[in-house]
Amino acid sequence: MNLKPYTVNTRKEHLQTFERLLDIMDELREKCPWDKKQTFQSLRHLTIEETYELGDAILDNNLAEIKKELGDLLLHIVFYAKIGSETNSFDIADVINNINQKLIHRHPHVFGDTTVNSVEEVEKNWEKLKLKEGRKSVLEGVPKSLPAMSKASRIQDKAACAGFDWEESHQVLDKVTEELEELQSALAKKNTSDIESEFGDVLFSLINYARFIKVDPESALEKTNKKFINRFQYLEEAANKEGKQLADMTLDEMDVHWEKSKDFFK
């Protein structure tokens, strides 16, 4: 298969294509019944879906899909800006100007005279600047609707930037062990409320440990999910070839095929 060599577009072409997208959005909003009907609220769940689709493409390292999903997200940004302009609330220029100003303000080590020597220093300065902008807590920037695992990870990141953190990774692993012991104690007492609480503490401490060993817990778990799905579907296909249903197989029989699946799905 002959692939066409990629040619980097010029800045002029970037601006022309973006202007074309704005023109298309104007026309859709004026002439398409579906587009005319949309609001901030009606688009919200679709934007979330598109974001997850981009996340899937990134996990799969599928560059063609990443490009496609980025386009879908860009469309949503332009769509929201178009809706905002119709009530004279804001337009796409306001959106872009706002992020331009924020980037310059939040990067004094690039656009000012601040000196930093590490990524960690950049992150700490970022959180300090947010507080100067009027936030009362470094945790205010964590979206309430984030999935629990991603939220826990962001909470811990921000707390660490404020200096609330463990010094060594083994301390965090010790905390994981401690939380597991507390979960075992709750299980022994059969206290449902305590079991749920201690299980949450175990997850929270594991997510914290992931940060210390440079692992994104959301990505790690999703990769494991996909691996399990692939191995389980291999198991189903193997059973089908033998003319059996999984429910009719013993655990030992299933385990044979499960072990074979590991040769194909690591």
ChimeraX attribute file (.defattr): number of C-alpha atoms within 10 A of each C-alpha:
attribute: neighborCount
match mode: 1-to-1
recipient: residues
	/A:1	3
	/A:2	4
	/A:3	5
	/A:4	6
	/A:5	6
	/A:6	6
	/A:7	6
	/A:8	7
	/A:9	8
	/A:10	9
	/A:11	8
	/A:12	8
	/A:13	11
	/A:14	11
	/A:15	11
	/A:16	12
	/A:17	11
	/A:18	13
	/A:19	12
	/A:20	12
	/A:21	15
	/A:22	18
	/A:23	11
	/A:24	12
	/A:25	17
	/A:26	15
	/A:27	13
	/A:28	15
	/A:29	17
	/A:30	11
	/A:31	11
	/A:32	10
	/A:33	10
	/A:34	9
	/A:35	15
	/A:36	13
	/A:37	9
	/A:38	14
	/A:39	13
	/A:40	13
	/A:41	8
	/A:42	10
	/A:43	14
	/A:44	12
	/A:45	11
	/A:46	13
	/A:47	16
	/A:48	12
	/A:49	13
	/A:50	17
	/A:51	16
	/A:52	13
	/A:53	19
	/A:54	22
	/A:55	15
	/A:56	18
	/A:57	18
	/A:58	15
	/A:59	14
	/A:60	12
	/A:61	11
	/A:62	12
	/A:63	11
	/A:64	9
	/A:65	16
	/A:66	19
	/A:67	12
	/A:68	14
	/A:69	21
	/A:70	15
	/A:71	14
	/A:72	16
	/A:73	19
	/A:74	13
	/A:75	16
	/A:76	18
	/A:77	14
	/A:78	19
	/A:79	24
	/A:80	19
	/A:81	20
	/A:82	20
	/A:83	19
	/A:84	16
	/A:85	15
	/A:86	10
	/A:87	9
	/A:88	9
	/A:89	11
	/A:90	15
	/A:91	18
	/A:92	18
	/A:93	10
	/A:94	13
	/A:95	14
	/A:96	11
	/A:97	11
	/A:98	11
	/A:99	11
	/A:100	11
	/A:101	10
	/A:102	11
	/A:103	13
	/A:104	13
	/A:105	16
	/A:106	19
	/A:107	16
	/A:108	17
	/A:109	15
	/A:110	13
	/A:111	11
	/A:112	11
	/A:113	9
	/A:114	10
	/A:115	11
	/A:116	13
	/A:117	8
	/A:118	8
	/A:119	9
	/A:120	12
	/A:121	12
	/A:122	18
	/A:123	17
	/A:124	16
	/A:125	20
	/A:126	17
	/A:127	21
	/A:128	16
	/A:129	16
	/A:130	17
	/A:131	14
	/A:132	9
	/A:133	9
	/A:134	8
	/A:135	14
	/A:136	10
	/A:137	13
	/A:138	16
	/A:139	16
	/A:140	13
	/A:141	13
	/A:142	15
	/A:143	12
	/A:144	9
	/A:145	7
	/A:146	11
	/A:147	10
	/A:148	12
	/A:149	15
	/A:150	17
	/A:151	15
	/A:152	18
	/A:153	21
	/A:154	19
	/A:155	18
	/A:156	20
	/A:157	17
	/A:158	22
	/A:159	16
	/A:160	15
	/A:161	19
	/A:162	17
	/A:163	9
	/A:164	11
	/A:165	14
	/A:166	13
	/A:167	9
	/A:168	9
	/A:169	15
	/A:170	12
	/A:171	12
	/A:172	21
	/A:173	17
	/A:174	13
	/A:175	18
	/A:176	21
	/A:177	15
	/A:178	15
	/A:179	21
	/A:180	18
	/A:181	14
	/A:182	19
	/A:183	21
	/A:184	15
	/A:185	15
	/A:186	19
	/A:187	16
	/A:188	10
	/A:189	11
	/A:190	11
	/A:191	11
	/A:192	11
	/A:193	9
	/A:194	16
	/A:195	19
	/A:196	14
	/A:197	13
	/A:198	21
	/A:199	18
	/A:200	14
	/A:201	19
	/A:202	21
	/A:203	16
	/A:204	19
	/A:205	22
	/A:206	20
	/A:207	22
	/A:208	26
	/A:209	23
	/A:210	19
	/A:211	17
	/A:212	17
	/A:213	9
	/A:214	8
	/A:215	13
	/A:216	14
	/A:217	19
	/A:218	16
	/A:219	15
	/A:220	12
	/A:221	12
	/A:222	13
	/A:223	15
	/A:224	13
	/A:225	12
	/A:226	12
	/A:227	17
	/A:228	17
	/A:229	13
	/A:230	17
	/A:231	22
	/A:232	16
	/A:233	14
	/A:234	19
	/A:235	21
	/A:236	17
	/A:237	16
	/A:238	19
	/A:239	19
	/A:240	12
	/A:241	10
	/A:242	8
	/A:243	8
	/A:244	13
	/A:245	13
	/A:246	15
	/A:247	9
	/A:248	10
	/A:249	12
	/A:250	9
	/A:251	11
	/A:252	9
	/A:253	12
	/A:254	18
	/A:255	13
	/A:256	11
	/A:257	18
	/A:258	20
	/A:259	12
	/A:260	14
	/A:261	20
	/A:262	14
	/A:263	9
	/A:264	11
	/A:265	13
	/A:266	10
